C-alpha cells in the first residue's frame, strides 16, 4: 500500500516508529488507494525546530530574493499542472479541469506574492514634529501554521503559505488527511524552486496534530479553513494559547433571482455553481431564492431541464460536469440530509440518491438533487449540506429575499441576478454577507483583493490573501525618530509628548 509521509526538514519524514494511519480513498472506485501517516507531538516538534532554525535567515533575505523563489515555484507549478491536477482529482474526485482551476486560483496568490517587495513597503512621515520622523515596518511573526480542508487541496494551502513565506515567516502545513498528496507535491516543488530547508514543511494528521499545533509555544500564528464548529474550536484554543488565529468556516450561500433577471443565463450559472465539484465548495450556491411566484415557476422549470442534462462521471472523464464526492461517509451524510429535507416537508423535485455509474458501482457518486418549497425553519436549510443539492426558497419581495442570507448563521458568499442596477446596489450595501456577486455566481475575489466571510463563516481578524493576508502574516512596528542637531540638551518632559 502506498504510504504518504510528512515532508519535514531532513527527509520525507519517516523514522517515527509505527504511526497511526488513515486511509486515502479513490472516490471514483470506492477503494482505498493509499494510507497517510497521522503525526503527533514528536513530529511537530521536529518540524517546528527546523522552521525556527530556518526563519531568521529566510526573513533576513531581501524580499526580492524571497520573491525569486516564488517566481520559480510559479513556473514549476505551471510546468507540472497536468500531473498535479490528475493527482488532485484522483484523491478528491473533482474533474481534472476543475482541479486545474483549484491549482490556478492558488497560483494566482503566488503571483500576487511575487510582488512582495512592493507590498511590504512601510509608511513614512517626514517632519511629524520638530525634527521628528515616523515610519512603519512590517515584520514576520516567526513560525506560522496552516490547517486546511479537503475541498481545495491546492488553492487553500497556497492562499496561506505563499503570503506567509513571502513575508519572511516559515510555515508548517497540516492538510486534510483525505487528500494529502498534492500538498506534499507543492512542498517538494517549493524546495525545488530554491527555498531553503525548513521554510515550508508538511505534517499530516488529524485532531491530535491540530491540537499539537494549537498548543505549541513556538508557533506564532495559525490560519484555518474548514467547517464552522472546528473553526470556532481552533480559533478559541489557538487564541487562548496567545496565537494570532484566522479561522474560516462553513457556508450556505444564497442566489437571489429578481423577476427581471436573464433566466436562461442565470440557470446556466446556478447549475454550475450548485453542482460543480459535486457541491463541495464553500462558495457553491446551494440555495436559490426566486422573487415572486412567476419567477419561481419559470426558474424551476428551467432548472429541472438543466439538471436532466447534467453529466455525472468519473473525475477523469472529460465530458463529466462533476465527479464523485470525497468519501462514502460524506456521501451517506448528504443522503441523510436529503432524507431530512423530505421529512421536514420540502418538495423533492429531483432525487439524486441511488445514482450509480456502470463499471464504477462502488464509487461515491450522487446525482443532482433539487428541492422546492424549502423554508427557513427547516434544519436542511439552516445547515450546510456540502453536496450536489440545490434548494429553492421562494420569497415574495426583494426585502424578504434580502433578509434570508442576512439572517442565516453563515455569511460567506451571496449572489444576486438582476438587470436592475439600483436593486443590485441596494443589495450589495445591505446584505450581511462577506462576499457578494452581482450576476456573478461564485464571487471568489481575485488574489489582489481578499477572501473572507462573515458571521459563522469566519472567526478572527483579517481575510485570506491580498493585503489582508500580508497583514495577518506580519506585525507592524512603528519607529518615531529624532536626530539631535548637537544643540543643548532639552528639559526632561513629564507630560506625554505631543506635537502641539
Ligand atoms: P473539516 O472541518 O472536517 O476539516 C478541516 C481541517 O480540520 C482538516 O485539516 C482536518 O484534519 C481538521 N480537523 C477535522 N476534525 C477536527 C477536530 N475534531 N479537531 C481539530 N481539527 C480537526 O472540513 P472539511 O470537511 O475538510 O472541509 C469542508 C468544510 O470546509 C466545509 O464546511 C466548507 O464550507 C469549509 N470550507 C470553508 C472555506 C472558507 O473559506 N470559508 C473554504 C473551503 C472549505
Boltz pocket constraint, residues with backbone or C-beta under 6 A from the ligand:
constraints:
  - pocket:
      binder: B
      contacts: [[A, 147], [A, 148], [A, 149], [A, 150], [A, 151], [A, 152], [A, 174], [A, 175], [A, 176], [A, 177], [A, 205], [A, 206], [A, 207], [A, 210], [A, 211], [A, 225], [A, 226], [A, 227], [A, 228], [A, 230], [A, 231], [A, 248], [A, 249], [A, 250], [A, 251], [A, 281], [A, 282], [A, 384], [A, 386], [A, 412], [A, 453], [A, 457]]
      max_distance: 6.0
